[in-house]
Amino acid sequence: MSTTTATTRARLMLNKVPEVTIWFWVIKILCTTVGESFADYINETLGFGLTNTTILFTVVFVIALAVQMSLKKYVPGPYWFTVVVVSVTGTLYTDILTDSKGVPLWISSTVFAALLAAVFGIWWYRERTLSIHSIRTVPRESFYWLAVLVTFALGTATGDWTLELTGWGPGVSILLPLTLIAIVTAVWYSGGNPVLTFWVAYILTRPLGANIGDFLASPSSEKGLGLGTLWTSLIFLGAILATVVYLTVTRTDVIEEYEEHHPRHHLESAPTGRKLISERVGLAVLGAAAAATAALLVWANAQPHTDALAAEEGAPPKCSSGSPLNQDEATKAVAAHFPADKVADYKKIVTDTEALVKSGDQSGASSRITDLETAWDNDQDSLQPKDCQAWTYVDQQIDPVLSAVRSSNPQPAQEERAMQDLLSTLG
């Protein structure tokens, strides 16, 4: 059976057909974004549960892959549907290890990296080539899709691990994978090893797409655009559908005709038609980029920050250094490290809310306490680095105040107790 989908598309995107190259990577990033937002929507918003969602998409992936591999030629719809499903499935495999089984992200990253190395090792041992230019048999296409699945899981694990180490928000977190993809692209374009650069870029598109999805879906209080997982999923699914329809109608990415008129050595040459650097130099550049990335992550992890991933998932934020504070320690730290005018503003809002609760104006109290939430979120970037442990302590006291005041069945005693606890810390 000819596996035209994997073979011809992979060959050209690594070489000299710019239009096919652009189409491939644009849709690939769209698919990775959907993998993040759609999985979150079904799991969390619809309440389907992580285990059930994983089982569902595993079944869908098996069916989609069976259809894809039964085809004799490249058909855009089934191919890209399989990529969308495998992006969701790979994401879920990492999520279920982390969220359900409690496996640390550094272990997940290590395991998936080792698994990917094993896939490539067996692929090489059996076929004597890792070149995706030569995927023309069922076993080779099977290795291709297995490698794709593992790269999505690995990209998810390493991307989440980066957020855990650095505490970066969804907007800033886009910059690292985007920069690395630009470096990999430059190495490929200059004559670096096409197979290596392809798979490195394939892994990096996963955290890039996930971070884009998080940035669009996250509320403004978390420095996102606030579209939510549903709208983010719909927008990107619509973009994928429109692109696939365009490719189906125009046949822009069908390259059988192109192959007939171009010798193989041309397809496997550098995109510029000449070697600007050797593959050894390209490998050295990629190694230097990896070392610089590791150094950046070590530095970022050493800075005061909270665990952005834990905060995103609703868990109490964690600081990179220091021990949790008690009430007295938190009160002293707030007075010592936070600007007095900011603290006075927070106290004024809480006392105003307390007065409204005592007067029976629950609606007014709910409106006024929102001012505290807004001010606190806006000041996070300036306060948190000053004293992460103090910021975390106050943040965890604000949550019960918001819940008590906004409750559909408010209890004045509970509201009063939560606000008094917060006021005690604010001094």
Disulfide bonds with the S-S distance in Angstrom:
Cys319-Cys388 2.04
